[in-house]
Amino acid sequence: MSDAVAAEWSVPGAVESLTVLPDGRTILIAARNAADLWFGVVPDDGSWVETANVKHSVNPFDEIAIEAAVQAKEAKLVGEVIAVSCGPPKAQESLRTALAMGADRAIHVEIPDGSEKTLEPLAVAKLFKKIAQDEKVDLVILGKQAIDDDANQTGQMLAGLLNWPQGTFASKIDLNAGDKSLVVTREIDGGLETIKTAFASDPAGT
């Protein structure tokens, strides 16, 4: 990861919408640029998927997370939504989609083209930890898994690295601006579970 570089840009005119709360809560979201499996992606060597000439788009579970964050901003429960994607230059497409959906800013951690298969969940979690700390975010919302590798590990690792509480397999997130708490409804075997935690938190699995 020594050759990773970061670029950042903002939506024009978005600054006015960043201070809707006195405490200016910030949400960090993922916008993974995943291979579109509807196009018949097959393993290249049994350990990864063949991505050459394959259409890529925002990971569907990350799209759900982006929408949840944007809805919280529209309800004036948070002040800013920051989208992050780690990947080669083509990952910018997913960040543009996140900005179009309502994210205020986007951060691209760029890696060389073709090296995606070396970017393991722990490395991504460490990158997110650094960004979360630098941006002083209050909440991280990630899709529960990527549709290409189905790892379902980054959110849990990130919560561990930050020493934050987490709510996995979240189907609903309620932000309570009054007591600075977060209520997460989780999908579990046989039904639903509701947990309440204070900010900062890491709901993974919307």
Steps between C-alpha positions, in 0.01 A plus 500: 500500500801732492413610146142596591404861438192689611287747309197688625233719349169658598160555341475866390274696732486225763679698770182678605343167602780385728397674824144385558583372849667691784748215548550448124481120496681334212429161340763303308370258236660253260448508125674186382543467125395136459483277196144470372422131544204519263756492220606141563818557699699181556804424722834563329707257706255370756573775752365817339265612225601590148464880474651573159245668272231453764257778586550644850256696713434591864468192717119462550531467879709818507226676303260416782747643752541817293123545484468455877766766560343743255157454657650581841649818356171598337330451838759738651636230730853530361698779348722334240527176305843394371535217247821296480619254239829310491602383157648581158401814302175341380376504862428869448186393315353366824593818685325709235192285553519558876530877445202490263300314766566780751842451661674829574859396441689205355844362583676266259788289633659401171694181444663381175264356242484121523605480866146477641541135593782593740280747690377276780224600750752572778689745278173673409400515868833665587451756224149576626631532855752764391238693305244475781752640747625775270146609409378463861191311389226396740360202311609256231239319290619219274324251278494160668710337227630543147328307224826391338693347793219472762757555776278677759806588712594867459232646728579270789874555464453876483293503820771298672779731382310811611374334819149614406172318565342346193173363369537240227233387251309822564161528330405833660698783661337768717705802602379669816631856491368567851721266703767438233414134478454256217235227481576215261259226397695187408397198298577185698400134476131476574416871503627847584712642780505866606807648666574852622848649503660841531693676225755420368381176353551279196180348356618250241250311295223729387 
